[in-house]
């Protein structure tokens, strides 16, 4: 791997993360190794936070309800290349968002590839959004925000595109953290970060192939950067990691939103790598990302 100018804290975080890598490259092996790694980075939940699992229109969801929460709600879509990850893998950030901001968080356990390729995950996220706006929940979309990291950022952007296209109520904002949006493989970050820690360009290609299998001509709901019209979408906060082959996906998406008249804030995470959200409290650069993220969410909610 080429040298990347990483801080000592980030290097230590990466070393701990990769220590859970397995020689079993099967889908089952990848999921088990990923889950073990995630557990090692998941802190205890604070007392008073009510966590309940249930289903909405056949899709598994998990609700995080802090002791004092108003009508605001964050719908969170987890990362993991559409292949790995679940409720538990991203429990850490859902707990953090709910407890720090005092808002309800709904996490979506969408179906994963390769067993369920596109559009399964996208369809599940759309079902949950619509169910939250219907009875008995009837949440106010003006107080709802959709957020996601990596593949979850892809699904969040795709959800916004679909809702706009059908004229349905939109979230008050979309928050995408190092999202994979289907950018051209020739984007500079693909070659500059070809063997970046925790996510290589080859990894990106593999995840795309598993998610899009059987899809001969992907559309914007699969890869949002394929959209031809970015107008009328919710305001966006987009964070990218400096050493991430997907960096330019987020940069390009922010630029296209702005060109279409949509408010978009781009956070360039200097010294960050893909998947670094678990470095909260361990890596100063990650803590800075969280503080900026919380500031934006507090304004919107």
PyMOL commands that set and color helices and strands:
alter all, ss='L'
color gray80, all
select helices_A, chain A and resi 8-18+27-40+88-101+120-133+141-143+151-166+188-192+201-211+224-226+247-259+276-279+284-300
alter helices_A, ss='H'
color red, helices_A
select strands_A, chain A and resi 50-56+59-65+73-77+104-109+144-149+173-177+235-243+264-273
alter strands_A, ss='S'
color yellow, strands_A
deselect
rebuild
show_as cartoon
